[in-house]
């Protein structure tokens, strides 16, 4: 009978060293290089972020400065009292113009314009060469009439009023206010300073007062009194 004896002993094998000093140095070097690379990358990233943060801060400051400039240029202004008054005055003027326009376009005003023509026709029919009118004012729809004129002879005024009141358009007009005066002579368009230099004509004003004023006013335009006034002025005209 045969028998096998194993004489192998692992302890006597040559041991292969994995972590030698050289390998450890290489590994350490790799680790150090990796750490340095990571540090450099991190530092670069930090610098980039710092630059971006600085640029963002600069842009923010520029925007703040621009906002301050815009706010200063377009700051809300206080209301101008003068401007408000001008606007209110303009609105009041516009309202007045609208009211006048409405009145002028109304049927009543149209009838008034037609009614005025009869007064002017009556005045034209009674015109005379030695007596002429310098102003005519008609208030309302003929409710008030005022005449201004001149005459070479004061006696022409009462005769003119007498003829005028016989006109159909002038019936009922009392011409209860009369003023007659002698104007000074005009020299170079100005009134003469010498009171003795009188114009060769008299100035007169006739007014038809409203009924409520006629009752309390003296009837100074009655034909008889007009004649008396003319008689007093005739000697002055002769001078």
Helices and strands as residue ranges (DSSP letters): G 10-12, H 21-73, H 81-105, H 107-125, E 131-139, E 144-151, H 155-165, G 168-170, E 177-184, E 186-187, E 190-191, E 198-208, H 211-214, H 223-238
